[in-house]
């Protein structure tokens, strides 16, 4: 961005909540054409949100309606990330307020992500469809290091939920707490966990506690992004949905509710929908502008 260029408008929206003080805030730049990588990183760092989204023209052949298809990039305060669910939802809500509900198509570094936006009773809800997910085993030494960084004894894990690395646009290590109290007590070694996550190419840890058959509480440490904890994590929710289905912890057709942000004072709700015969995962939530 040249010094005499006009500064882009930086919008602020929260995702996975219908009120500004809930969910996960994101910066949204609807026209980032004049920005280079350094500009986008600087804007994200200045905002201090876990991620911010930057839109430019779509690549040739992306598809979608004219004016409703974009390239999108995501930056944390420290680095670019390949995919971010909450910033996608926030961007879709921002666009819907300007162009109305309907289908949007985003070209991300992880692949093509369509988003359906609907308005119900004055509330805008966006549903993203992930890229095709996959699940990987985690080495015992890496698991031990993650637990040591968290300060969690292995006995505090839920044995029904085997640790795995799950991907649905970004990589997340899924660890399940045996109790809500264990999940609530989160105080970890930032530098130690950050080093492990860089080595394993992880975006967050998806820490989970199962309340019922389809209701979960989750938290996401995010030291690689320069943020202690992500308040609501759509990419991790998609990865978790794929993980839970592949391991037979939920049916092939299921609607899961994930509560996140309660322990940070920013409660949000993420809906994860699984369809039999379609490996992709849908993640939906509301959004709101932050004044």
C-alpha positions in Angstrom: 0.0 0.0 0.0 1.6 3.3 -1.0 1.9 6.1 1.5 -0.5 8.3 -0.4 -3.1 5.6 -0.9 -6.4 5.9 1.0 -6.5 3.7 4.1 -9.0 0.9 3.7 -12.1 0.7 5.8 -11.6 -1.8 8.6 -14.9 -3.1 9.9 -15.3 -4.9 13.2 -17.8 -7.8 13.6 -18.3 -10.6 16.1 -19.1 -14.1 15.0 -21.1 -16.9 16.8 -23.1 -14.4 18.8 -25.9 -12.0 17.9 -24.6 -9.3 20.4 -21.3 -7.4 20.0 -19.9 -8.4 23.4 -20.3 -12.1 22.7 -18.6 -14.5 20.4 -15.3 -13.9 18.7 -14.5 -10.5 17.2 -12.8 -10.2 13.8 -11.5 -7.4 11.6 -13.0 -7.3 8.1 -11.6 -5.4 5.1 -14.0 -5.8 2.2 -11.6 -4.3 -0.3 -7.9 -5.2 0.4 -6.8 -4.7 -3.2 -4.2 -2.0 -2.3 -2.8 -4.0 0.6 0.3 -6.2 0.6 1.1 -8.9 3.2 2.8 -6.5 5.5 -0.1 -4.1 5.5 -2.6 -6.9 6.3 -0.4 -8.2 9.1 -0.1 -4.7 10.5 -3.8 -4.1 10.5 -4.4 -7.5 12.2 -1.8 -6.7 14.8 -3.2 -3.3 15.5 -6.7 -4.7 16.0 -5.4 -7.5 18.2 -8.2 -9.8 17.4 -7.4 -13.5 16.9 -7.9 -13.1 13.2 -8.9 -10.5 10.6 -10.1 -11.2 7.0 -9.1 -9.4 3.8 -11.1 -9.6 0.6 -9.9 -9.2 -3.0 -11.2 -10.2 -6.4 -11.9 -13.9 -6.9 -9.5 -16.1 -8.9 -10.6 -17.1 -12.4 -12.8 -20.1 -12.4 -14.0 -19.9 -8.8 -17.6 -19.7 -9.7 -20.4 -18.1 -7.8 -22.5 -15.1 -8.7 -20.8 -11.9 -9.7 -20.2 -9.7 -6.7 -20.7 -12.7 -4.4 -17.4 -14.5 -4.9 -14.0 -13.4 -3.4 -10.5 -14.3 -2.5 -10.1 -14.2 1.2 -7.0 -14.2 3.4 -6.7 -14.4 7.2 -4.1 -12.8 9.4 -3.6 -13.2 13.2 -1.5 -10.5 15.0 1.5 -12.7 14.3 1.1 -14.6 11.0 -1.2 -15.5 8.1 -3.4 -18.6 8.7 -4.8 -20.8 5.9 -8.4 -20.8 7.1 -10.4 -19.1 9.8 -14.0 -20.0 10.5 -15.1 -17.1 12.7 -13.6 -14.4 10.4 -15.4 -16.1 7.5 -18.7 -15.9 9.4 -18.1 -12.3 10.3 -17.2 -11.4 6.7 -20.4 -13.2 5.4 -22.5 -11.2 7.9 -20.9 -7.9 6.9 -21.4 -8.7 3.2 -25.0 -9.8 3.8 -25.8 -6.4 5.4 -24.7 -4.8 2.2 -25.8 -7.2 -0.6 -28.5 -9.3 1.2 -28.7 -12.9 2.1 -27.8 -15.7 -0.3 -24.8 -17.7 -1.3 -21.2 -16.5 -1.1 -18.1 -18.3 -2.3 -14.7 -17.7 -0.9 -11.3 -18.9 -2.3 -9.1 -19.6 0.8 -5.6 -20.9 1.0 -7.2 -24.2 2.2 -9.6 -24.5 -0.7 -13.0 -23.2 -1.8 -15.5 -22.5 1.0 -19.1 -21.7 0.2 -21.2 -19.8 2.7 -25.0 -19.6 2.9 -26.4 -16.5 4.6 -30.0 -16.3 5.8 -32.0 -13.7 7.8 -34.5 -14.9 10.3 -36.4 -12.4 12.4 -33.8 -9.7 12.0 -31.0 -12.0 12.9 -28.4 -12.9 10.2 -27.0 -16.5 10.3 -24.2 -17.7 8.1 -23.3 -21.4 7.4 -19.9 -22.3 6.0 -19.1 -25.6 4.3 -15.6 -26.8 5.1 -13.1 -28.3 2.7 -12.8 -32.1 2.9 -11.4 -33.0 6.3 -9.0 -35.6 7.6 -7.8 -37.0 10.9 -4.3 -38.0 12.0 -2.8 -39.9 14.9 -0.7 -37.9 17.3 2.7 -39.3 18.6 2.8 -40.2 22.2 5.8 -37.9 22.8 3.9 -35.0 21.2 0.8 -35.7 23.3 3.0 -35.8 26.4 4.5 -32.4 25.5 1.1 -30.9 24.9 -0.2 -32.1 28.3 3.0 -30.8 30.0 2.6 -27.4 28.4 -1.1 -27.3 29.5 -0.3 -28.6 33.0 -2.8 -31.4 32.5 -2.2 -34.8 34.0 -3.0 -37.6 31.5 -5.6 -38.9 34.0 -7.6 -35.7 33.4 -8.4 -36.7 29.8 -11.7 -38.3 28.8 -10.7 -41.8 27.6 -13.7 -41.9 25.3 -12.2 -39.2 23.1 -8.7 -40.3 21.8 -6.3 -37.4 21.1 -6.0 -36.7 17.4 -5.0 -34.0 15.0 -8.0 -33.0 13.0 -8.1 -30.8 9.8 -11.0 -29.1 8.0 -9.0 -26.2 6.6 -6.5 -25.8 9.4 -4.9 -28.3 11.8 -6.0 -28.6 15.4 -5.0 -31.0 18.2 -8.2 -32.4 19.8 -8.0 -33.1 23.5 -11.0 -34.0 25.7 -11.2 -33.1 29.3 -12.9 -35.5 31.7 -14.7 -32.7 33.6 -15.9 -29.2 33.1 -13.7 -28.1 36.0 -10.6 -29.3 34.1 -11.7 -27.4 31.0 -12.3 -24.3 33.1 -8.9 -24.3 34.7 -6.7 -23.2 31.8 -3.4 -21.7 32.6 -0.6 -22.9 30.2 3.0 -22.4 29.3 2.6 -20.0 26.3 6.1 -20.4 24.9 6.3 -24.2 25.4 2.9 -24.8 23.7 3.7 -22.3 20.9 6.9 -24.2 20.1 5.1 -27.5 19.9 2.3 -26.1 17.8 4.8 -24.6 15.3 6.6 -28.0 15.1 3.3 -29.8 14.4 1.8 -27.0 12.2 -1.2 -26.6 14.5 -3.4 -23.5 14.4 -5.1 -24.2 17.8 -5.7 -26.8 20.4 -9.3 -27.8 20.5 -10.0 -28.6 24.1 -13.4 -30.3 24.6 -15.8 -31.4 27.3 -18.9 -33.4 26.5 -22.0 -32.2 28.3 -24.4 -34.5 26.5 -24.7 -36.6 23.4 -24.7 -33.5 21.1 -23.6 -30.6 23.3 -20.0 -29.7 24.0 -18.0 -27.0 25.7 -14.7 -26.1 24.0 -11.7 -23.8 24.4 -8.9 -23.0 22.0 -5.4 -21.9 23.1 -3.9 -19.9 20.2 -0.3 -18.9 21.1 0.9 -19.3 17.5 -1.4 -16.4 16.6 -0.1 -14.2 19.5 -3.4 -14.7 21.4 -3.7 -16.7 24.6 -7.2 -18.0 23.7 -9.5 -17.8 20.8 -13.1 -17.0 22.0 -14.9 -18.9 19.3 -13.2 -21.1 16.7 -15.1 -22.1 13.5 -12.2 -23.9 11.9 -11.7 -26.0 15.0 -15.4 -26.7 15.2 -15.4 -28.1 11.7 -12.3 -30.2 12.5 -14.0 -31.4 15.7 -17.1 -32.4 13.8 -15.1 -34.5 11.4 -13.1 -36.0 14.2 -16.2 -37.0 16.2 -17.9 -38.6 13.2 -14.8 -40.5 12.0 -14.3 -42.0 15.5 -18.0 -42.9 15.8 -18.6 -40.6 18.8 -21.6 -39.1 17.0 -23.8 -40.3 14.2 -23.0 -39.7 10.5 -26.0 -37.4 10.5 -25.9 -35.1 13.5 -26.3 -31.5 14.7 -23.9 -30.6 17.4 -23.9 -27.5 19.6 -20.5 -26.1 20.8 -20.4 -23.5 23.5 -17.3 -21.5 23.6 -16.1 -18.2 25.2 -18.0 -18.6 28.5 -14.8 -18.8 30.4 -13.6 -15.6 28.8 -16.8 -13.6 29.4 -17.6 -13.7 25.6 -20.2 -16.6 25.3 -20.8 -17.9 21.8 -22.6 -20.8 20.2 -21.4 -22.8 17.2 -23.6 -25.2 15.3 -21.9 -28.1 13.6 -23.9 -30.1 11.1 -22.9 -33.5 9.7 -24.5 -35.1 6.7 -24.2 -38.8 5.8 -22.5 -39.2 2.5 -20.8 -35.8 2.5 -17.4 -35.7 4.3 -17.5 -31.9 4.6 -18.7 -30.2 7.7 -21.1 -27.3 8.1 -20.5 -24.7 10.8 -23.0 -22.0 11.4 -23.6 -19.0 13.7 -24.9 -15.5 14.0 -22.9 -12.3 13.9 -23.1 -8.7 14.8 -21.3 -5.4 14.1 -19.1 -4.0 16.8 -19.5 -0.2 16.9 
